[in-house]
Amino acid sequence: MQKLLSKIDFTLAFRLILSAAMLYTGYQQNDKTTLIFGVFLAVYAIIGNKYKVGCGYNSCGYTPRYGVKKNQKENAKDIDYTEIK
């Protein structure tokens, strides 16, 4: 049990709390869709933690990189503007 608890990180804890809330709500309201979504979130959380994938570990949708702003300013000089009257 202690070995299992030592593997829980912040992202996994947040995902498991979210799935537990969905499972509780689905059970309380007798809603199968919410129960299925809660089970899906729990399975996704465990698989995501095992392979360290998904937003929260290292592969989020957008990762800012140093120096991107500098390149955008240089590219903006090449744009020709046409005045419309």
C-alpha atoms as an extended CHARMM CRD file, in Angstrom:
* protein
*
        85  EXT
         1         1  MET       CA              0.0000000000        0.0000000000        0.0000000000  PROA      1               0.0000000000
         2         2  GLN       CA              2.8200000000        2.4020000000        0.8610000000  PROA      2               0.0000000000
         3         3  LYS       CA              4.5370000000        1.5950000000       -2.4580000000  PROA      3               0.0000000000
         4         4  LEU       CA              1.3140000000        2.4340000000       -4.3160000000  PROA      4               0.0000000000
         5         5  LEU       CA              0.8630000000        5.7300000000       -2.4660000000  PROA      5               0.0000000000
         6         6  SER       CA              4.4550000000        6.7560000000       -3.1840000000  PROA      6               0.0000000000
         7         7  LYS       CA              3.7540000000        6.6400000000       -6.9520000000  PROA      7               0.0000000000
         8         8  ILE       CA              0.9490000000        9.2170000000       -6.8050000000  PROA      8               0.0000000000
         9         9  ASP       CA              2.0310000000       12.6180000000       -8.0900000000  PROA      9               0.0000000000
        10        10  PHE       CA              0.0980000000       15.8850000000       -8.2860000000  PROA      10              0.0000000000
        11        11  THR       CA             -1.2730000000       15.3190000000      -11.7880000000  PROA      11              0.0000000000
        12        12  LEU       CA             -2.4780000000       11.8100000000      -10.9930000000  PROA      12              0.0000000000
        13        13  ALA       CA             -4.0660000000       12.9750000000       -7.7460000000  PROA      13              0.0000000000
        14        14  PHE       CA             -5.9230000000       15.7790000000       -9.5430000000  PROA      14              0.0000000000
        15        15  ARG       CA             -7.1700000000       13.4020000000      -12.2530000000  PROA      15              0.0000000000
        16        16  LEU       CA             -8.2640000000       10.7630000000       -9.7350000000  PROA      16              0.0000000000
        17        17  ILE       CA            -10.1320000000       13.3540000000       -7.6470000000  PROA      17              0.0000000000
        18        18  LEU       CA            -11.9070000000       14.5330000000      -10.8050000000  PROA      18              0.0000000000
        19        19  SER       CA            -12.8490000000       10.9870000000      -11.7610000000  PROA      19              0.0000000000
        20        20  ALA       CA            -14.0360000000       10.2490000000       -8.2060000000  PROA      20              0.0000000000
        21        21  ALA       CA            -16.2800000000       13.3200000000       -8.3370000000  PROA      21              0.0000000000
        22        22  MET       CA            -17.7130000000       12.1460000000      -11.6600000000  PROA      22              0.0000000000
        23        23  LEU       CA            -18.2840000000        8.6390000000      -10.3040000000  PROA      23              0.0000000000
        24        24  TYR       CA            -19.9820000000        9.9710000000       -7.1670000000  PROA      24              0.0000000000
        25        25  THR       CA            -22.2250000000       12.2880000000       -9.1740000000  PROA      25              0.0000000000
        26        26  GLY       CA            -23.1470000000        9.5200000000      -11.6040000000  PROA      26              0.0000000000
        27        27  TYR       CA            -23.9590000000        7.1140000000       -8.7820000000  PROA      27              0.0000000000
        28        28  GLN       CA            -25.9780000000        9.7010000000       -6.8680000000  PROA      28              0.0000000000
        29        29  GLN       CA            -28.0860000000       10.7110000000       -9.8850000000  PROA      29              0.0000000000
        30        30  ASN       CA            -28.2630000000        7.2320000000      -11.4730000000  PROA      30              0.0000000000
        31        31  ASP       CA            -26.6770000000        8.5990000000      -14.6500000000  PROA      31              0.0000000000
        32        32  LYS       CA            -24.8370000000        5.9720000000      -16.6760000000  PROA      32              0.0000000000
        33        33  THR       CA            -23.1550000000        8.4840000000      -18.9640000000  PROA      33              0.0000000000
        34        34  THR       CA            -21.4850000000       10.2360000000      -16.0470000000  PROA      34              0.0000000000
        35        35  LEU       CA            -20.4400000000        6.8840000000      -14.5560000000  PROA      35              0.0000000000
        36        36  ILE       CA            -18.8760000000        5.7660000000      -17.8380000000  PROA      36              0.0000000000
        37        37  PHE       CA            -17.0730000000        9.1020000000      -18.2090000000  PROA      37              0.0000000000
        38        38  GLY       CA            -15.7870000000        8.8180000000      -14.6190000000  PROA      38              0.0000000000
        39        39  VAL       CA            -14.4490000000        5.3260000000      -15.3120000000  PROA      39              0.0000000000
        40        40  PHE       CA            -12.8330000000        6.5930000000      -18.5180000000  PROA      40              0.0000000000
        41        41  LEU       CA            -11.1470000000        9.4330000000      -16.6170000000  PROA      41              0.0000000000
        42        42  ALA       CA             -9.8380000000        7.0350000000      -13.9640000000  PROA      42              0.0000000000
        43        43  VAL       CA             -8.4170000000        4.6310000000      -16.5690000000  PROA      43              0.0000000000
        44        44  TYR       CA             -6.9180000000        7.5390000000      -18.5290000000  PROA      44              0.0000000000
        45        45  ALA       CA             -5.3290000000        8.8950000000      -15.3420000000  PROA      45              0.0000000000
        46        46  ILE       CA             -3.7030000000        5.5760000000      -14.5040000000  PROA      46              0.0000000000
        47        47  ILE       CA             -2.4530000000        4.9390000000      -18.0460000000  PROA      47              0.0000000000
        48        48  GLY       CA             -1.2700000000        8.5360000000      -18.3700000000  PROA      48              0.0000000000
        49        49  ASN       CA              0.6510000000        8.2490000000      -15.1250000000  PROA      49              0.0000000000
        50        50  LYS       CA              2.2680000000        4.9740000000      -16.1220000000  PROA      50              0.0000000000
        51        51  TYR       CA              3.5780000000        6.2980000000      -19.4480000000  PROA      51              0.0000000000
        52        52  LYS       CA              3.8210000000        9.9940000000      -18.3800000000  PROA      52              0.0000000000
        53        53  VAL       CA              1.7110000000       11.2480000000      -21.2870000000  PROA      53              0.0000000000
        54        54  GLY       CA             -0.8700000000       13.9890000000      -21.5080000000  PROA      54              0.0000000000
        55        55  CYS       CA             -1.1140000000       17.5420000000      -20.3660000000  PROA      55              0.0000000000
        56        56  GLY       CA              0.4860000000       17.9580000000      -16.9650000000  PROA      56              0.0000000000
        57        57  TYR       CA              3.5420000000       15.8100000000      -17.5340000000  PROA      57              0.0000000000
        58        58  ASN       CA              5.5180000000       17.1030000000      -20.5040000000  PROA      58              0.0000000000
        59        59  SER       CA              3.4730000000       16.9770000000      -23.6990000000  PROA      59              0.0000000000
        60        60  CYS       CA              0.8370000000       19.6470000000      -23.4030000000  PROA      60              0.0000000000
        61        61  GLY       CA             -0.8310000000       21.2930000000      -26.3840000000  PROA      61              0.0000000000
        62        62  TYR       CA              1.4940000000       24.3040000000      -26.4290000000  PROA      62              0.0000000000
        63        63  THR       CA              5.0270000000       24.5010000000      -25.1080000000  PROA      63              0.0000000000
        64        64  PRO       CA              6.5790000000       27.9860000000      -25.3070000000  PROA      64              0.0000000000
        65        65  ARG       CA             10.1530000000       28.1250000000      -26.5240000000  PROA      65              0.0000000000
        66        66  TYR       CA             12.7850000000       30.7150000000      -25.8050000000  PROA      66              0.0000000000
        67        67  GLY       CA             13.5500000000       32.9600000000      -28.7520000000  PROA      67              0.0000000000
        68        68  VAL       CA             10.2490000000       32.5480000000      -30.6100000000  PROA      68              0.0000000000
        69        69  LYS       CA              9.3720000000       36.2400000000      -30.1790000000  PROA      69              0.0000000000
        70        70  LYS       CA             12.6860000000       37.3120000000      -31.6750000000  PROA      70              0.0000000000
        71        71  ASN       CA             12.0650000000       35.2560000000      -34.8260000000  PROA      71              0.0000000000
        72        72  GLN       CA              8.5540000000       36.6530000000      -35.2400000000  PROA      72              0.0000000000
        73        73  LYS       CA              9.8330000000       40.2420000000      -35.3120000000  PROA      73              0.0000000000
        74        74  GLU       CA             12.3220000000       39.4080000000      -38.0550000000  PROA      74              0.0000000000
        75        75  ASN       CA              9.6350000000       37.6870000000      -40.1180000000  PROA      75              0.0000000000
        76        76  ALA       CA              7.2750000000       40.6480000000      -39.7110000000  PROA      76              0.0000000000
        77        77  LYS       CA              9.7130000000       42.9540000000      -41.5440000000  PROA      77              0.0000000000
        78        78  ASP       CA              9.2690000000       40.9250000000      -44.7330000000  PROA      78              0.0000000000
        79        79  ILE       CA              5.5120000000       41.5570000000      -44.9340000000  PROA      79              0.0000000000
        80        80  ASP       CA              4.4690000000       44.1690000000      -47.5080000000  PROA      80              0.0000000000
        81        81  TYR       CA              1.5320000000       46.3710000000      -46.5970000000  PROA      81              0.0000000000
        82        82  THR       CA             -0.7870000000       47.8340000000      -49.2250000000  PROA      82              0.0000000000
        83        83  GLU       CA             -2.7620000000       50.9330000000      -48.3680000000  PROA      83              0.0000000000
        84        84  ILE       CA             -6.3910000000       50.7130000000      -49.4550000000  PROA      84              0.0000000000
        85        85  LYS       CA             -8.2000000000       53.9950000000      -50.2460000000  PROA      85              0.0000000000
